[in-house]
Amino acid sequence: MNPQKINYNITSVPPPGKYFVAHDKYDATALSQYSMNSTSKIVLMGEPAVGKTCLCTRFAFNEYGEDYMATVGAQFTKCEVKINGSSMTLQIWDVAGEKSYSSISFYYCRQTDIVLFCFDLTRIETFENLLNWRENFLNMTPNPVAAFLVGCKSDLKAQKEVSDIKIENFCKEYNMEYFSTSSKLSFNTTQLLERVAFYAAMNAQSSRTVKSEKVKISDSVVTLSEEPPAQAPKKKCCA
């Protein structure tokens, strides 16, 4: 039997993650203006076995399994989200964490809209290695719409190795929102996905607005470049 996909429906701005600070691309009003069908590319990055595949499965199918094979290159799934009644498709790429696949993995990062840097809360090294992941990602996609920091396996509180202050400092330095998640318990996974979808919608609406403005500017340039008729009277500016 095929798994049932989740239906997401967003009509208002989802609550931000921890340590959120508005940046130059942030425009909450774009959500209310969203009225199109669009697609956004989302990439999950991080060390092997931090929980990226489990998170993708929870996003798309609301399911959890204990046994997953290591990702080779990248795995792809998608989520359909309704935003103000219009459709948004999130193409979610689960990028392999194994270093032997790194050259292939980073190829899949091209033209990413939103990136999720994932780490295992019970393994400090997976957090410390995120700087390398971030640097390599930015070499492929230097200007994403948004970046999220995602702590996985929050249900294993007794084994936690990454302190809140380290997480806070990382988010503030690199302008990220933080979500502590547990795919096993379905904790904060819906909230994270909806926040990602909000940024995707904001970007789609902003891109459409910019494209519309470029068309208007282009038309204006064509008009101004034409020679006026010989007998045409001159008009004063703002007349």
C-alpha angles and dihedrals in degrees: 000000000000116000117253114245120228121251113222120194121186122186101154137032109286116232113271125244122253120294093020117169121181112245136192094276095049115110115158091184090068090075093062089050095050110118109145143085110253145156130227131192117227123186128196115204136179147098122317118283097011092126106267096133092046089051092051091049091050091048095052106029107014089236135127132201132181097216123063130159117234113269115251113209097325141326123219132212134151142217127208114218129186113216115184087336095306125109128253121183116204111202102204118200118196103202120208115253097203112110091221088067096041097109090052094041096055090051087069091057095074115120093005115168099194131015129201114203104204129196138170112251089211095055116059093193091064088059095045092051093057091090089066091048091049093049093049092045093052090053088063100034110019098178115038120173092239142350125209130198110218124193110201131202096032088160088075093071095152090060097046113138103169114082124221091238092057090050093047093049092049092051094048094047095048099030099243136147115231129221123183106208144181116196089187093059095028089239116168092341095115091044091052094047092049091050090051090049090051091056090046091053091045090053094047092050092046092049091051091050093049091047091051091050091050090053091052092048091048092051090049092052092052091051094048093048093061118096112246118241113274094245098036113125116236118249125217119235113269091006 
